[in-house]
Amino acid sequence: MKEKEISYLNGFVALLFILGFAALGTYLITLNEVLPIAGGVLSCVIALVLLTGLTTVQPNQSAVVTFFGRYLGVIRKNGFYLAIPFSTRKKVSLRVRNFNSAKLKVNDVNGNPIEIATVVVFSVVDSAKALFEVDEYETFVEIQSEAALRHVASKYPYDQLDDVGFSLRANTEEIALELTGELQNRLAIAGVKIIESRLTHLAYSTEIASAMLQRQQAEAIIAAREKIVDGAVTMVQMAIERLQAGQVVELDDERKAAMINNLLVAVVSDRSAQPVINASTLY
């Protein structure tokens, strides 16, 4: 089932014909003769038949025309028209619309329960598919949007501290693009075009929110400590290399170990180092 344009006549021109047939029929009936009366009745019947084909199409709206169960075509141009008499014209809005999903509880790829919601911006581009391929396309959009959101959310973790791969929290643009693509594939059968989709809510589920917050804090502390240790080791290496290159002091293995220990403690510690003056030798 595909959308196709139907032939139609300007409604105002058709209205002139209808008024002409009605006036002619009225005039013939007033003659009180058999043949003129028959012609007058026929003219009035034609006027009434044509009257059933008049329809109005608003801007950003289409009229799907069916004739006794048979699909004939679509009128997309806004205005006043005469379609086939006795046909049914079903109006379909082509305006851009929003759908806000409810907050869904989904398990991410790590099995953590999360709450997620989205807004979907869509419009109908094929009126015939929207009416005849699915039953109530608006409900179809809602159900398929929630199904696509569940599928995409289950493929990624909520958060990724090691910056390897995508996560729902850190890669919202990429997740939105994937969600839009999946929605378009699902809703193409309904003649719907997905303009945009965005996550509007993302959070851990209430039963694990406090535990996941503690885990996030611990992971953040570990990640920060790793960077501090890497920097401290680099600083110690540079200090020893410069001391030896400038021949400031001769360091044997034991002195190097003591110096490394002091520098690492001073750099890595989360408290300010307390200086100690050593007036004697190391031995």
N, C-alpha and C positions, 0 to 999 in steps of 0.2 A: 504494500500500500504506500503510494507516494503522492505527494501534493502536486496537483496540476491546475492550471488556470482554466476557468470555465468562461464561456461566452455569455455576455450580459449586455443589456441596453441601458442607456442613461434613464434614470428614473423620472426625471422631469419631462423628457420627451414621451416616455411611456404614459405618464399621467395625462398628457394632452390627448393621446389616443383613447385612453379610458374615458375621459370626459366627453370626447367626441362620440364614442359609441353609446355612452349613456344618454347624451342629448339626442342623438339620432333615434335611439330606441324609444325615448319618451315622446318624441315628435310623432313617430309612426304609430304608436299605440293610441295617440289622441285622434287619429283619423277615423277610428271606429270601422275599419274594414278588415276583412279576414286576412288578406295577404300582407297589408301593412302592419297589422297587429302581430302576425307571425314574425315578420322581419324585425319589428320593434323588440319583441321578446328575445329574439336571437341576439340582437345588438346589446341588450342589457345583460344577457348571459355572458357574452364575450367580455364585456366590461368587468363583470364580477370575477370571471376567470383570470383576467389580466391583473386584477387588483390583488389576487392572492400571491403574485410573484414579486410584489414590491418589497424591498428590503433596504435597510440602512446599515452601513458599515462605518464604525467609528475609527479614528486614527489609532494605529498600533493594534488593530483587531482584524481578524479574518472571519469569513462566513463559509463554513463547509456545507455544500449543497448536496442533499440526497433526494432522490425521487423514488418514492415507494420502496425504500430499502436499498436502492442502488446508488453508489457513490458516483457523483457527476464531476465534481471539481470544487475549487475554492475561489472566493472573491477576496483578494487581499487589499485592493485599492479602496481607500475610504471614500465614502460618498453615498449617493442615493441611486439605486439601480433596480432594474427589472430582471429577475432571474426567471427560471422556468416555473410556470404556474403550478400550484399544488405541491411544490417541492418544500422540503424542510431545510431551513438554514440554521445551523448550529454555530453560535459565535464562540470563538476562541481568542483569548487575549494573547497578544504578542509582546506585551510589556515585560520589562526586566523585573524579576521578583527575587525576594530573599526567602531562604528557608533556614531558620535557626533550630538546630537539633537540640534535643534534650541532653543533659549530662549523662553520658554513658559510662558504665563501669566495665573496664576492659583490662585484661592482663597483657603487659608488654612482653617483649621477647624473653625477658628474664623471669617471667612469671609473677611480676609485681603488680598488684591491682592498682589501677589508676583511674581517675575521672577525666573524661575528655569530651569536648563538644566542638561543633563547627558551625559556620555559617556558609551557605551555598547560594551563590548568585547565578540565576539561570533565566532562560527565556525559551519560548517555543519557536522553533524555526520550521517545523513541518506540521501543519495543522491536521493533516489526514492521519499521520502516525500517532499524534497525540490523542486523537479521538478513537481510532479504530484498532490500533495495534495493542494498546493496553487499556485496562479498565481503570478509569479515574487517574489520569496521568499525574496529578498533584500528589495523590497518595503514593503512587509509584515512585516519584522523586524522593519523598520523605523516607520511605522504607529502604530504597537502594542507597541513599546518602548515608544512613546510619550503618548499613551493612558494609559499605566501602570504608567508612571511618573505622569500624571495628577491625577490618582486615589490615588496613595500613598501620593502625596503632599497634597491632600484635606483631609487626615485623621489626620494630625498632625498640631499643631501650628508652626508658624515660630520660636518663642522663648518662653521659659517657665522659668520665673524667680524664681518660687517657687520650682523648681526641682521636680515636681510631674509629672510623665509621660515623654514620649519622645517628643522631638521637632526637627524640621528640622535642626536647626543650631547647637544644642549641641550634637545630637546623630546621627552623619553622618554614623558611622559604622553600627548601627542597621537599619537605613533607607536604606542604600545600600544593606544590606542582604535581607531585605523585598522586595526591588525593584527587586533584582536578582531572588528571588523565584517566584514572580508574573510574571516576564518576562519568566522564564522557563516554567511555566504552560501555558502561552499564546502561546509560540513559539514551544512547543513540537510537535504540529501538522505539523509544517514545517520541522521537522528533524533538528532543530537548537539547539545547546547547548550554554547556556549563561555561559561564564567563569567568568565575573565580570561586575559590573556596579557601577559607581561612580557619585556623583553630581559634576558638574564642575562649576556651577554658582548658587548662591542663594542670593537674595536681595529683599527688598520691592520694589513694583512698584513705578515708579517715582512720581506719583500723591500723594502718601501718605508717601513717604520716610521721608520728614522733620517732619511731624506730628508724625510718629512712632518713630523717633529718640528722639523727645521731651518726648514721653511717656516712652521710654526705660530709658531715663535719670531720669525721675521722679520716675519710679519704682525702679531704682537702688538706688536713694537717700533714698526712703522709706525703702527699704530692709536694707540699711546700718544703717539708724537711728534705726530700730528695734533692730539690733544687739548691737548698742551702748547703747541703753536704757537697754536691758537685762544685759549687762556687768556692767552698772552703778548701777543698782539695786543690783546685786550680790556684788559689791564692798562696797556699803553702808551697806548691811547686815553684811558683814564680819567685817567692821570697828566698827560697834556698838557692835557686839558680842565680839570682842577682847577687846574693852574698858571696857565692863561690866565684862568679864571674868577676866581681870587683875585688876579690881577694881581701875582703874585709876581715874575715875570720876563717880559720881552718876548722871544719866540722868533721869529726869522726862519726861513726855510726851511732854511738850512744848519744852524742850531742844532737845529731839530726833527729833521733827519735824523741828526745826531750823537747826540741823546738817544735817538731810536728805536733806533739801532744798539746803543748801550750797554745799554739795557734789554732788548732782545731777546737779546743775547749773555748777559746775566746770568741771564735767566729760562730760556732754551731750553737752555743748555749743561748737560751732564750732570756738570760739575765745579763746585766752588764758585768764584764770581767773586772775583778779586783786585782790591781797590780801588786806584785810582790818583788821587792828588791833583794837580789841575792848578792851579798858582799863577799862571799867566799867562792871557791871553785866548785865545779860540779862534782868532783870526786871527794 
